[in-house]
Amino acid sequence: MLEKIQMSGLVAVIRANNHEEALSYIESVLNGGIYAIELTYTIPNVCELITKVVQQYPKALVGVGSVLTKKMAEDAIFAGATYVVSPGYAHEVQCICDEKGIVYVPGCMTITEIMHALAAGNKMVKLFPGEVFGPKYVKAVKAPIPHVAIMPTGGVSIDNMEEWFQAGVSCVGIGSSLFASQDPVIIEHLARDFRTKYDAIKQK
């Protein structure tokens, strides 16, 4: 699954007030060419939504985000989530993901947190909040720890995405810059723009 996420390059981080709104966003990003989807726990009854999306969109790489506890991870995995993302590192979440054979992407800010996450067996970390650090921080981290895969979330836009990848990230989480309008048509166009820009970056 980790390889599939990295190959996708773009992860749509979805927050919504209800399932109808979330499904409209999911449809838009899939139509726009973004297949990795992180459904956050801020969506009401997100586990029910995960099951629905897994059944309805077999091409989607469906993960769960904003996971804070073992139970949250366990419920989402049972519902069909294929990877788990946290805003920080949680040992109990790590344990359940290891037990279930599910990719865990913990949020990290410091070198020490990244080292702890790697020591626990994770290959990718989520740099969060990305806008606080920026691409230069990624480049600095990759100097002493070149093997770590980094996914910045927060602060990634069409305009700065290339800079992030040049700094050495493996993929990017896209949230507010993709969903700010809340208009499914605009979101689909933006998703397509992100995909086109990403493909161009990878061809360089």
C-alpha positions in Angstrom: 0.0 0.0 0.0 2.8 2.4 0.8 4.2 2.0 -2.7 0.8 2.7 -4.2 0.5 5.9 -2.1 3.9 7.0 -3.2 3.2 6.2 -6.8 -0.1 8.2 -6.6 2.0 11.1 -5.4 -1.1 13.1 -4.3 -3.3 12.3 -1.3 -6.6 14.2 -1.0 -7.3 15.0 2.7 -11.0 15.2 3.0 -12.9 16.9 5.8 -16.7 17.4 5.4 -19.8 18.1 7.5 -21.7 15.0 6.3 -21.4 12.0 4.0 -23.2 13.7 1.1 -20.7 16.5 1.1 -17.8 14.1 1.5 -19.0 11.8 -1.4 -19.3 14.8 -3.7 -15.6 15.7 -2.9 -14.5 12.1 -3.4 -16.3 11.9 -6.8 -14.6 15.1 -7.8 -11.0 14.2 -6.9 -11.4 10.7 -8.5 -12.7 12.3 -11.7 -9.7 14.7 -11.5 -7.2 11.9 -11.3 -6.4 11.8 -7.6 -6.9 8.2 -6.3 -5.4 8.3 -2.8 -8.0 9.6 -0.3 -7.6 10.2 3.4 -11.0 10.4 5.1 -10.5 12.2 8.4 -12.2 11.4 11.7 -13.6 14.9 11.6 -16.3 13.6 9.2 -19.3 12.3 11.3 -19.6 8.5 11.3 -16.5 8.3 9.1 -16.2 4.5 9.4 -19.6 4.0 7.7 -18.4 6.3 5.0 -15.1 4.3 4.6 -17.1 1.1 4.0 -19.3 2.8 1.5 -16.4 4.4 -0.5 -14.4 1.1 -0.5 -17.4 -0.7 -2.0 -18.4 2.1 -4.4 -14.9 3.1 -5.7 -12.6 0.0 -6.0 -9.9 2.1 -7.7 -9.6 4.5 -4.7 -6.8 4.0 -2.1 -8.9 4.7 1.0 -7.2 5.7 4.2 -8.3 7.3 7.4 -6.9 10.4 9.0 -6.9 12.3 12.3 -6.5 9.0 14.1 -5.7 9.5 17.8 -6.5 6.2 19.6 -6.3 2.4 19.1 -10.1 2.2 18.9 -10.3 4.8 16.2 -7.7 2.9 14.2 -9.3 -0.5 14.8 -12.7 0.7 13.8 -11.5 2.3 10.6 -9.4 -0.7 9.6 -12.4 -3.0 10.2 -14.5 -0.6 8.0 -11.9 -1.0 5.2 -9.3 1.6 5.6 -6.0 0.5 4.0 -3.7 3.0 5.7 -3.9 5.1 8.9 -2.7 8.7 9.3 -2.3 10.5 12.6 -1.5 14.2 13.4 1.2 12.9 15.7 2.8 9.6 16.8 0.6 7.3 18.9 2.1 4.0 20.2 -1.3 2.3 20.6 -2.1 3.2 17.0 1.2 1.8 15.9 0.5 -1.5 17.7 -2.9 -2.1 16.1 -1.6 -1.2 12.7 1.3 -3.6 13.1 -1.1 -6.3 14.3 -3.4 -5.8 11.3 -0.6 -5.3 8.8 -1.7 -1.8 7.9 0.5 1.1 6.9 0.8 3.7 9.6 1.8 7.3 8.7 2.4 9.2 11.9 2.6 13.0 12.0 6.1 14.3 13.0 7.6 17.7 13.4 11.1 17.2 14.8 14.1 15.1 13.9 13.6 13.2 17.1 10.0 12.4 16.4 11.0 11.2 12.9 13.7 9.0 14.4 11.2 7.5 16.9 8.7 6.8 14.0 11.4 5.1 12.0 12.6 3.0 14.9 9.0 1.8 15.4 9.2 0.4 11.8 7.4 3.1 9.8 8.9 4.0 6.5 6.9 7.2 5.9 6.0 10.1 8.1 3.6 12.9 7.7 5.2 16.3 8.1 2.6 18.3 9.9 1.8 21.1 9.9 3.8 21.4 6.6 3.4 25.2 6.3 5.2 25.8 9.5 8.4 24.2 8.1 8.4 24.4 4.3 10.4 22.5 1.7 13.8 23.7 3.1 13.1 21.7 6.3 12.5 18.5 4.2 15.8 19.0 2.5 17.6 19.4 5.8 16.0 16.3 7.2 16.9 14.2 4.2 20.5 15.1 4.5 21.1 12.9 7.6 18.1 10.6 7.1 17.9 10.1 3.3 15.8 7.0 3.4 12.8 8.5 5.2 9.8 9.0 3.1 8.0 12.3 3.9 4.5 13.4 3.1 3.9 17.1 4.0 0.3 18.0 4.8 -0.8 21.6 5.2 0.5 24.4 3.0 0.8 22.4 -0.2 -0.5 24.2 -3.2 -0.2 24.1 -7.0 2.3 26.9 -6.9 4.7 25.4 -4.4 4.2 21.6 -5.0 7.3 21.4 -7.3 9.4 22.9 -4.6 8.3 20.3 -2.2 9.2 17.4 -4.5 12.5 19.0 -5.4 13.2 19.0 -1.7 12.7 15.2 -1.6 9.2 14.5 -0.4 7.6 11.2 -1.6 4.1 12.5 -1.9 1.9 15.3 -0.7 -1.3 15.6 1.3 -3.6 18.2 -0.2 -6.4 19.7 1.9 -7.6 23.3 2.0 -5.9 24.3 -1.3 -8.1 21.7 -3.0 -11.4 22.0 -1.1 -11.6 25.7 -0.2 -14.3 26.4 -2.7 -16.5 23.5 -1.5 -17.7 23.5 -5.2 -17.5 19.9 -6.7 -16.9 21.3 -10.2 -14.1 23.6 -9.1 -12.6 20.8 -7.0 -12.6 18.4 -10.0 -10.8 21.0 -12.1 -8.3 21.7 -9.3 -7.7 18.0 -8.8 -7.0 17.7 -12.6 -4.6 20.6 -12.4 -2.8 19.0 -9.4 -2.5 15.7 -11.3 -1.2 17.5 -14.5 1.4 19.4 -12.5 2.5 16.3 -10.6 2.9 14.3 -13.8 5.0 17.2 -15.3 7.2 17.3 -12.2 7.8 13.6 -12.3 8.8 13.7 -16.0 11.6 16.2 -15.3 
